[in-house]
């Protein structure tokens, strides 16, 4: 069984715990670590966990709201860290004291009962990776921070029952909002972030391969609203708006079963 919980999602910091159970064994993967270490400890505690329970850290890319306290946490708790070679270069190759593992597109990573499969995405970072996770029975996809879904992305996500899916902005709110023109172009561009409409098309495109549940993530505080996200995804998935979970920056989400 796979459970997961967003500890926070958005420009203020991103971190998600993925838990897999095999018999009495529990495995915990932390995807991104974009919070200060005190705040991370606090949110883990609120989730009923301690940092020492984390078995591995996976960093999707080098932007500050994803890398956060990864080095400090890894060294404090002696936790293996997985990231691409490009991401490691992007954070200026910090000393991880032997804990670094280079992740590569399409190369599966075994973390106890959890098998993680990274894949490349189009985003303005050095070598960004997103991932799917499976325990052999169910499959969870994590897809945040990308400008569009390439054919490769859609192929990697096929078969996911549950998705943590970026719904960064409403296109009209972004264009009419306070961002300067260069930042609007960056966010809306092919290497930026997903609009609600683009996220809805991804969800709709995965229905035939088994997608049943979507948790919206990485919403912009300035350029989006939860009700707009729920409406877009509910229409794509032919479900009620109340069936769509939305992770926020301050509290993330509750524990959910994939």
SULJOKA-V870174 format. One record per residue. N is the residue number from 1. RES is the residue in three letters. D_FIRST is the distance of its C-alpha to the first C-alpha in Angstrom with 1 decimal. Layout:
{{N & RES & D_FIRST} {N & RES & D_FIRST}}
//
This chain:
{{1 & UNK & 0.0} {2 & UNK & 3.8} {3 & UNK & 6.7} {4 & UNK & 10.2} {5 & UNK & 13.7} {6 & UNK & 17.1} {7 & UNK & 19.6} {8 & UNK & 22.4} {9 & UNK & 23.2} {10 & UNK & 26.7} {11 & UNK & 29.9} {12 & UNK & 29.8} {13 & UNK & 26.8} {14 & UNK & 23.3} {15 & UNK & 20.3} {16 & UNK & 16.5} {17 & UNK & 13.9} {18 & UNK & 10.5} {19 & UNK & 8.1} {20 & UNK & 5.7} {21 & UNK & 5.4} {22 & UNK & 7.4} {23 & UNK & 9.5} {24 & UNK & 11.3} {25 & UNK & 11.0} {26 & UNK & 9.7} {27 & UNK & 10.6} {28 & UNK & 12.1} {29 & UNK & 13.8} {30 & UNK & 16.6} {31 & UNK & 17.7} {32 & UNK & 21.3} {33 & UNK & 23.3} {34 & UNK & 26.0} {35 & UNK & 27.0} {36 & UNK & 29.5} {37 & UNK & 28.3} {38 & UNK & 29.3} {39 & UNK & 27.6} {40 & UNK & 24.4} {41 & UNK & 24.6} {42 & UNK & 25.4} {43 & UNK & 22.5} {44 & UNK & 20.0} {45 & UNK & 21.8} {46 & UNK & 21.4} {47 & UNK & 17.7} {48 & UNK & 17.8} {49 & UNK & 17.6} {50 & UNK & 20.3} {51 & UNK & 21.0} {52 & UNK & 21.1} {53 & UNK & 17.4} {54 & UNK & 17.0} {55 & UNK & 16.7} {56 & UNK & 17.9} {57 & UNK & 19.5} {58 & UNK & 19.7} {59 & UNK & 22.9} {60 & UNK & 23.3} {61 & UNK & 27.1} {62 & UNK & 30.0} {63 & UNK & 30.8} {64 & UNK & 31.2} {65 & UNK & 28.6} {66 & UNK & 25.9} {67 & UNK & 27.4} {68 & UNK & 28.6} {69 & UNK & 28.4} {70 & UNK & 26.3} {71 & UNK & 29.1} {72 & UNK & 29.9} {73 & UNK & 26.3} {74 & UNK & 25.7} {75 & UNK & 29.1} {76 & UNK & 28.7} {77 & UNK & 25.4} {78 & UNK & 25.8} {79 & UNK & 22.7} {80 & UNK & 22.6} {81 & UNK & 23.2} {82 & UNK & 22.6} {83 & UNK & 24.9} {84 & UNK & 27.3} {85 & UNK & 30.8} {86 & UNK & 32.1} {87 & UNK & 30.1} {88 & UNK & 31.3} {89 & UNK & 34.8} {90 & UNK & 34.3} {91 & UNK & 33.7} {92 & UNK & 36.7} {93 & UNK & 35.0} {94 & UNK & 34.5} {95 & UNK & 34.5} {96 & UNK & 31.0} {97 & UNK & 32.5} {98 & UNK & 30.6} {99 & UNK & 27.2} {100 & UNK & 27.3} {101 & UNK & 25.5} {102 & UNK & 26.7} {103 & UNK & 24.1} {104 & UNK & 25.4} {105 & UNK & 24.8} {106 & UNK & 22.9} {107 & UNK & 22.3} {108 & UNK & 18.7} {109 & UNK & 17.8} {110 & UNK & 15.6} {111 & UNK & 14.2} {112 & UNK & 12.8} {113 & UNK & 9.5} {114 & UNK & 9.7} {115 & UNK & 12.4} {116 & UNK & 14.4} {117 & UNK & 17.2} {118 & UNK & 20.0} {119 & UNK & 22.6} {120 & UNK & 25.9} {121 & UNK & 26.8} {122 & UNK & 30.3} {123 & UNK & 30.8} {124 & UNK & 33.8} {125 & UNK & 32.4} {126 & UNK & 33.2} {127 & UNK & 30.2} {128 & UNK & 27.3} {129 & UNK & 23.9} {130 & UNK & 20.8} {131 & UNK & 17.5} {132 & UNK & 14.5} {133 & UNK & 11.2} {134 & UNK & 8.9} {135 & UNK & 6.7} {136 & UNK & 8.9} {137 & UNK & 7.3} {138 & UNK & 7.3} {139 & UNK & 9.8} {140 & UNK & 10.8} {141 & UNK & 14.5} {142 & UNK & 16.6} {143 & UNK & 20.2} {144 & UNK & 22.7} {145 & UNK & 26.3} {146 & UNK & 27.8} {147 & UNK & 31.0} {148 & UNK & 30.0} {149 & UNK & 27.6} {150 & UNK & 29.1} {151 & UNK & 28.6} {152 & UNK & 26.7} {153 & UNK & 24.2} {154 & UNK & 23.7} {155 & UNK & 23.3} {156 & UNK & 20.6} {157 & UNK & 18.6} {158 & UNK & 19.0} {159 & UNK & 15.9} {160 & UNK & 13.9} {161 & UNK & 12.3} {162 & UNK & 12.5} {163 & UNK & 15.3} {164 & UNK & 16.6} {165 & UNK & 20.1} {166 & UNK & 23.5} {167 & UNK & 26.0} {168 & UNK & 28.7} {169 & UNK & 31.9} {170 & UNK & 33.9} {171 & UNK & 36.6} {172 & UNK & 39.4} {173 & UNK & 38.5} {174 & UNK & 38.3} {175 & UNK & 41.7} {176 & UNK & 43.4} {177 & UNK & 41.8} {178 & UNK & 43.2} {179 & UNK & 41.9} {180 & UNK & 44.7} {181 & UNK & 45.2} {182 & UNK & 43.9} {183 & UNK & 40.6} {184 & UNK & 40.2} {185 & UNK & 40.8} {186 & UNK & 38.2} {187 & UNK & 35.5} {188 & UNK & 36.2} {189 & UNK & 36.9} {190 & UNK & 35.0} {191 & UNK & 33.8} {192 & UNK & 33.0} {193 & UNK & 30.4} {194 & UNK & 29.1} {195 & UNK & 30.9} {196 & UNK & 29.3} {197 & UNK & 30.9} {198 & UNK & 29.5} {199 & UNK & 25.9} {200 & UNK & 26.4} {201 & UNK & 27.7} {202 & UNK & 24.7} {203 & UNK & 22.3} {204 & UNK & 24.8} {205 & UNK & 25.0} {206 & UNK & 21.3} {207 & UNK & 21.2} {208 & UNK & 22.4} {209 & UNK & 19.6} {210 & UNK & 16.8} {211 & UNK & 16.5} {212 & UNK & 15.7} {213 & UNK & 15.2} {214 & UNK & 17.2} {215 & UNK & 17.6} {216 & UNK & 21.1} {217 & UNK & 21.9} {218 & UNK & 25.0} {219 & UNK & 27.4} {220 & UNK & 31.0} {221 & UNK & 32.7} {222 & UNK & 36.0} {223 & UNK & 35.2} {224 & UNK & 32.5} {225 & UNK & 31.6} {226 & UNK & 28.3} {227 & UNK & 30.1} {228 & UNK & 31.1} {229 & UNK & 27.6} {230 & UNK & 26.2} {231 & UNK & 29.2} {232 & UNK & 28.8} {233 & UNK & 25.1} {234 & UNK & 25.5} {235 & UNK & 28.3} {236 & UNK & 26.5} {237 & UNK & 23.5} {238 & UNK & 25.8} {239 & UNK & 24.1} {240 & UNK & 25.3} {241 & UNK & 25.8} {242 & UNK & 23.9} {243 & UNK & 20.7} {244 & UNK & 20.8} {245 & UNK & 19.4} {246 & UNK & 21.7} {247 & UNK & 21.0} {248 & UNK & 24.3} {249 & UNK & 26.1} {250 & UNK & 26.7} {251 & UNK & 23.5} {252 & UNK & 20.8} {253 & UNK & 18.2} {254 & UNK & 16.3} {255 & UNK & 12.6} {256 & UNK & 10.9} {257 & UNK & 7.7} {258 & UNK & 7.7}}
//
